[in-house]
Amino acid sequence: MSTTDMKYQRKADYDIDPVYLDRWSPRSFSEKEVTEGVLMSLFEAARWAPSAMNMQPWRFIVASNQEDRETFHSFIMEGNLKWCKTAPVLTVIISDKQDGTHAFDAGAAWGFLALEASRKGLITHPMGGFHKDKAREVLNIPDEYDIQALVAIGYQGDKSKLPEDLQEREQPSDRRPIKESIFEGSFRHS
């Protein structure tokens, strides 16, 4: 789907930069390689995310060559593996548990990475559907780090290469109205 098509589908209630509307999480990846310079620019953007006391608790374990990607494939659940096998880059985001806001801060770093990827014409798709215990073992992740997510990174491919059930879902999703996410003064059940 082109960026132009997305702009007609996704509308912000208030004025924001189009980068926020253009970013979505497709599953159809091209096998086109991501150059090291472009890839590192995503991690450079993540590096500048805010964190409590500038602790920067996030770390990224990256698989950008065939051997490393196959290692990552060993812990990805089948539902995700069927579409993410073509992604040229996979990364596991972990965070140092010594920092009390480590998960929140790692989420900010992921957001910065995702927006820079979109700005560079790349797509990202975060996943929770992987075996964290196996990832910890295979990737040598110390116990003092929490495993937050697995992210596929690359260029968008043709959705016709996806399994049929996923082709139908290969479009940007909308968001609930902003008023359903904001509570003035205190929380209220709807």
N, C-alpha and C positions, 0 to 999 in steps of 0.2 A: 504494500500500500504506500502510495507516495505521501510526502509531507503535506502536499496540497489537499489530498483527500482527508487526511487527519484533521486539518484545520476546520473542515466543514463538519466533521463528526464531533470533535471535542471543543467545547466552548467553556471558557472561564467566566465566572460570575463577576469577577473584578479584573482590572487590567494587570496582567503579568507578562513577563517575557515569553515568547513562543517556545523557548527551549523546554519549558515545563510541560507544555501540551504535546510537543513533538516526541518526547521521551515515552516509550512504552516498552513492553517486554515480549517481543516476537519470539517464536520458537524456530523459525526457519532461518538457518544460518547458511551462508555461502562458505565454501571451503577456502576462499581467498585469505591469504595470510595477512596478519596485522604486523606491520613493520615494528621493529623494536622502538623506534622513536615515537611512533603514534601510541603504542602500548604504554610506554613509560610516561607519556603525557597524562594518561588517565590516572596513574598512580601518583603523579606529581599533583594533580588536582586533589586527590584524596588526602595527600600529605598536608594540605592547607585547610583541612576541615577543623572546626573548633573542637576542643576537648577540655574537660575539667582540669584546671591547673596545668594545661598544656602537656598532659601525660601521654597523649597520642598512643593509646593502648592497642590500636589496630595493627595487625600484620597480615600480609597477603602471601599465600603460597601459590605459585603460578605454574601452570603447565602450558607451555607454548610450543612444545615439540611433540612429535608422535609418541615417543616412548613415555614421556611424562603424562600425556593425555590418556594413554592406555592404562597407566597406573591409576589415574583418577577414575577412569571408567569402572574399575574394580569395586568402587564403593557407591556408585550412583545407582539409585533404584531404577528398575526397568522402565517405568513410565516416563522418566526424564531421559534416560539413556537413549530411547528410541528417536528422540529429536536432537539431543545435544551432542551426539557423536560427531557431527560435522563442524561444530564450533572450533575455530582455530586456537582459542585460548580458554582455559578454565582457571578459575582462581578460588581458593578457599579463604574466607575471611575469618580470622581468629582475633581474640582480644584478651589482653592480660587482665586476669581477675583481680589483681592487686589494686586496680583502680575501681572504685565503687561505682562509677558511671560508665564502665567499659563497654557494655552493650549499646547504650545510648550513643556514645562517642563513635563506636565502630559503625553504627548506622548512619551517622553524619558523614563519615568518610566514604561509605558506600554510596550515599546520595551524591556527593561531589564527583565520585568516579563515574556514576551513571550519567550525570548531566554533561560531563566533559566528553564521554563517549558519544552521546547524542549530538553534541556540538561538532564532533569530528566525523559524523556520518556513520558511526558504529551503532550496534545494538547490544544490549545487555539483557540477560534474563537470570534473575536470582532464583535459587532453588533451596528448599528445605528437604526435598525428597532424596536424601542420601543417608547412608549408614555412618553416623558420626563416630561410633566406636571404631569401625574399620578404618575410617579416614584418619583418626587419631593414631592408630597403629601403623598404617601404611606410610603416613607422612611424618611420623616421629614427632607428633605434637605433644609438648609437655603438658602435664596435668594443670599447671597454673594458667593455662590458656583455655578459654571457652571457644567452641567452634560455633560461629554465627551463621554462616551461609556459604553456599557454593554458587558461583556466578559464571555463566557462559558469556563470552565476549567475542564479537566478530562483526562481519558485514551481513546485512540482511540478504537472505536467499529467496528463491521462488517458493511460495507456499505450496505449490503443486507437488513438491518433493516430500512434503510431510505426509504421515499417515492420514487417511481420509477424515478420521474423527478429530484430528487436530487442525485440519485445514479450515473447518468451520469456525474454530475459535481464534484464528489468526487475524485478529483485528484489535485496535486499541480499545480498551475498556473505558467507560465513563466513571465518574465519581459521584458519591452522594452529595446532595446540596450542602454547602459550607455551613449553613445554619444548624445542621444535624450533628456537627462536630464541635461546635462552640457552645459553652455554657457560661452565661454571665453570673459571676459571684459564687456559684456552687453547682455541683453536678445535679442534673435532673433526669429521671427516667422518662423516656418518651411513651 
